[in-house]
Amino acid sequence: MIKRLTYTSKPGILDVVYLVSGDFVLMVQSSRGYSESEIMQIDQNPVCKTSRVCFSFWMNLFVLSWLFPVYFSWAESPEKETPSIAGSDDSFLIPAFSFDRGNARVFTTGWADAEPMIGFGGKIPNEVEYDIDFPVTAKYILSIRYAAESVRPVQLWFDGKDLGRACRSATGSWNTSKAKWEETITLSITKGKHIVKLLRNGPLPHVVSLRFKSSAPFPKGYQLCRPDART
């Protein structure tokens, strides 16, 4: 299970700390959806096993909370919905692992050397679905961040309609440290709930996140809520 500690350092920006299966994963997302990621795997770094390092980590968080107006909230239940980890006044980013239905597997180690991702879960066709509540009627640019050493295109579906291929090229590696953004498609989407599906008659590429950028600004204070990781 992925435990997620979120805190807000200033309005409009959510910074995220993941504690993942015994490993320490630090991921910072900007309001534009770009990220700087660093991962230290405890089982490969004996220094990180010491209580001194753990104490230092928590002390650093304490200092951050003292220096900035920080608000903390823990999310552990895979069914509980929490705000998406990145957003702005005209875009939002969805971690691929926060899907609503599907048979993909969530990876936090191995190929996930920079960011968590989803991949082949043992069943074909391999698919995931996202129920998304869009805040305004507008044109949205959908971009997908993924890693693929060889080409593994997926079929993109929207409200039951096949829109064609996504993740159309190789990125050079299966590792998420080599993941790249693909500007997949521009869609005219009405306000309200819609279903986005990624489907492949074979293993999925290693999908990290989806980003929707709107042609119209979002209502003030809007936050997209997503379920936590399926593990």
N, C-alpha and C positions, 0 to 999 in steps of 0.2 A: 504494500500500500504506500502511496505517496502522501506524505504530510506536507502541507503547504502553509508557510507563514507569510502573510502579505502585510505590507505596511505602506502608508502613503507619506512621502516626504514633502510633497507640496501638491496643491490641487491639480487634478488632471493627469498625474503620473502615479502609476502603481509599480512598486519595486517588489520583486518576489524572491523568496529564499525557499528552495526545495531541500528537504531531508529525505533521501531516497535509499531505502533498503540497506541501511548500514553505511552507505556512502554519503559524502557531503557534496552536494551540488549547489553552486551559487549561480543564479541566473538573474540578470538585471535587464528589464525591458523598458525602453523609452516609450513615450506617448505616441511616437510614430511607428512603433512596432519593430524597430531594429533592436538587436540584442548584443551584449557582450557576455560571453559565457566562460566560466572556469570550473573545472571539475577536479576534485582530489579524491581518489578512491582509497578508502581507509585500508582495505585489505592489501593494497599494493604499496602503501606508504606507512611503515611501522611508526614513524614519528607522530602521525595523526591519531594513533591509538592511545596516546598518553592523556591522562586527565588534565595535564597542564594545557595542552592544545585546546581541549574541549572547553576548559575554563576561559581561555583567551577568547574563543569564539563567542561565548555568551556575554563576556564582558564587552566585546566590541559592539554587540547588538545593544547592550545597555547604554553605551556611550552614544550610539546613533540616536536612540530614543530620547536621550537627554538633550542632544544638540539640535534635533529637528522635531517638528510637531508630528510625531509618529503614532499611528494607530494600528494595533496588532489584532489579528484574528486568525485562529487556527481552523483548518478545514481537513477533516479526516475521513468522513463518510463518503463513499463513492457515489451515493445517491444525492447528496446535498449540493444544491446549486450555489455557486459563489461568483463574484464578479470576474469577468475575463481579465487576464493579466496585463493587458495593454489596450489602450484606447486613446482617442483624441476627439475633437469636435466633429470629425468627419470620417473616422475609420475605427475598426476594431480588429483585434487579432484573437484567434481561437487556437489554443494548443491542440494538436491533432489527437492527443490522448483523451480529450474530454468529449468523446463521441457519445451519442445517446443510444445507439444500437449498432451491432456489428460483431464480427468474429476476429478482428485484428488483435494482435498481442501488443501490450505496452512494454517497451524496452527502456531500461534506465542504466544499463551497463553494456559493456561490449561495444557494439556499433554506436551506441548512444554515448559517445565519448565527449560530447559538448552539450547536448540537449536531449531530453527524453523524446522518444519517437514511437510511432506505431509501425508494425510490419506484419509479416505472415504469421497467422495464428494456428495453422495446421489444417484449415478447411478451405476448400475451393468451391465456388468463387469466394474470393477474399473481399470483404466489403465493410464499410462504416457509414453511418448516417448521422447527420447533425440537424437537430431541430433548432432553427434560429429565428428569433423575434427581431425583425428589422424595424428600426425606429422611425424611418421616414420613407416615403415613396421617392425613388431616385434611380439613377444609373449607378451601379456598383462595379468596380473593378475587383475581380477575384484573383488573388495571387496565392500560390502554394509554395511553401518551402519544403524541400525534400532532398534526400540523398539517394543516388543510384549509380553504382559502378557500371552497370549496363542498362540499356533502355528497358523500362518497365512501365509503359503507358497505362493509364487507367481511364475508365469511362466516367465522365462527370454527368451526374443526373441532378435535375432541379425540379422538384414537385412532380416527380414521375416521368419527366421528359429527358431523353438522352441528348445531351448537348455536345457530345463528341469527346475527343481525347484531352487528357491533362497529363502533366508530368511527362512530357513528350521526349525529353532528351536525357542523356546521362550526365552526371555531375562529376564523375571521376573517382568516386569512392562510395562505399556503403556507410561510412562513418558520418555522423551528423556534424562533425567539425568541418566537413566539406559540403554541407548542404547549401543549396542555392535557391533563390526565389525565381519562380516562373510566373510572369503575368499571363494568366490562363485565359480569361474571357471577361468581357463587359456585359453585364446583365441589367435589364430594366426590371426592377423589383418593387412591388407594392408594399406598403407598410403592413406589418403583421408577421405571422409565423409562416415559415417555409422550410422545406426539407432539402438539404444538400447531401448527395451520396457520392462516394468514391467506390468504384466497383472494378474488379479485375478477375478474369478467369485464370488466375495464377497468383503467385505472391505479389503483394503490394510493394511499391518502392518504400523507402524508409521516410515516411511523412512526418514532418516536425510541426507545421502550423499552417493555418489558413488565415488570410487577411482580406477584409472587405473594405474598400475605400469608396465613399459615397460622393456623388456630385452635389449633394445638398448637406448643409450642416445638421448635426444631430440636436435634439432638444437639450437644453442646459441640464447638466447633472446626469445624463444618460449613462448607464452601465449595463453592458450585456452580461447576463448571468449564465454560467455554464456548469454542468456537473463536473465533479472531480474525476481523476483518472480511473479507468476500468482496469483492475488488476486481478 
